[in-house]
């Protein structure tokens, strides 16, 4: 693990901007995912006509200690107000559109997070290959007479590919 962080410290700093964008798009995707799943609850309550939706007679003040209960109560209150104002079918349509928009935004944020990883991946691989090229070209001629050229090229490309796979899979897990 220590070697992984040394490699990251060595090759990732030129791509900090993309790193920040990837992390922020992943966070945005997670938040939008929560909202899209939260929109399903009132839709199901309207469709199946449960009495739980009628349990919020008034708004509650926001409290960080009881945030889950306050959010559920206030969401129920707003859904009940919508049902009273525009009717259950129109409320169902509004909530369905809200769910579709949240899902679209969540998918867009996930796509953008995946798209901002690409410059990091290609840049790190390019930097490793350039460093390896400089190392190979600085070796004495005697090294090349003892080794077969195909072996050197195969080791170079295989090692770079293995480093790319391990770094990017670790970065993907770290971001998510």
Rosetta blueprint (number, residue, H / E / L):
1 X L
2 X H
3 X H
4 X H
5 X H
6 X H
7 X H
8 X H
9 X H
10 X H
11 X H
12 X L
13 X H
14 X H
15 X H
16 X H
17 X H
18 X H
19 X H
20 X H
21 X H
22 X H
23 X H
24 X H
25 X H
26 X H
27 X H
28 X H
29 X H
30 X H
31 X H
32 X H
33 X H
34 X H
35 X H
36 X H
37 X H
38 X H
39 X H
40 X H
41 X H
42 X H
43 X H
44 X H
45 X H
46 X H
47 X H
48 X H
49 X L
50 X L
51 X H
52 X H
53 X H
54 X H
55 X H
56 X L
57 X L
58 X L
59 X L
60 X L
61 X L
62 X L
63 X L
64 X L
65 X L
66 X L
67 X H
68 X H
69 X H
70 X H
71 X H
72 X H
73 X H
74 X H
75 X H
76 X H
77 X H
78 X H
79 X H
80 X H
81 X H
82 X H
83 X H
84 X H
85 X H
86 X H
87 X L
88 X H
89 X H
90 X H
91 X H
92 X H
93 X H
94 X H
95 X H
96 X H
97 X H
98 X H
99 X H
100 X H
101 X H
102 X H
103 X H
104 X H
105 X H
106 X H
107 X H
108 X H
109 X H
110 X H
111 X H
112 X H
113 X H
114 X H
115 X H
116 X H
117 X H
118 X H
119 X H
120 X H
121 X H
122 X H
123 X H
124 X H
125 X H
126 X H
127 X H
128 X H
129 X H
130 X H
131 X H
132 X H
133 X H
134 X H
135 X H
136 X H
137 X H
138 X H
139 X L
140 X L
141 X H
142 X H
143 X H
144 X H
145 X H
146 X H
147 X L
148 X L
149 X H
150 X H
151 X H
152 X H
153 X H
154 X H
155 X H
156 X H
157 X H
158 X H
159 X H
160 X H
161 X H
162 X H
163 X H
164 X H
165 X H
166 X H
167 X H
168 X H
169 X H
170 X H
171 X H
172 X H
173 X H
174 X H
175 X H
176 X L
